[in-house]
Amino acid sequence: MKSSLVGREAEIVELDSALSSSRSELVALYGRRRVGKTFLVRQVYREQIVFEVAGLLGGNKREQISNFMFTLRQYFPDYRVKEQPKDWLTAFQELSQALDELSAPSKRVLFFDELPWLASARSGFLRAFGWFWNSFVEKKYLSRSYCN
């Protein structure tokens, strides 16, 4: 399907490069709305996405975390959530534990779509994401994450 993406050759090369890297990579893709960024990521990383969550437009912290956990349960139906998180750090701890239950480590993509909606002011999202990336992803996996 990658070949059907017209005019995105440079972006596909960048995304493929991040995926084939021997280390964890964090890719941020930004640009105008409605130009196909999400479609591009889904097409290029279709086989490697193990978790994809999209922020809620105008959602408050409680709603964003609730949406995050609903999505986590969809991607990891056999994982039993220890508690409904009240903060982002606990939500990312739950994601970490769910990822630990996956079979043999392989290259994985975690797709955070509409990241600015998730990381609203004073939500604690960026601090928790920093912990998740530095303490879990970088240390445990040869992973790939993508933020839009």
Secondary structure, DSSP 8 states (H G I E B T S, - for coil): -GGG-TT-HHHHHHHHHHHHSSS-EEEE---STTSSHHHHHHHHSTTTEEEEEE--TT--HHHHHHHHHHHHHHH-TT---SS--SSHHHHHHHHHHHHHTSSS----EEEEETHHHHS-TTSSHHHHHHHIIIIIIHHH---EEEE-
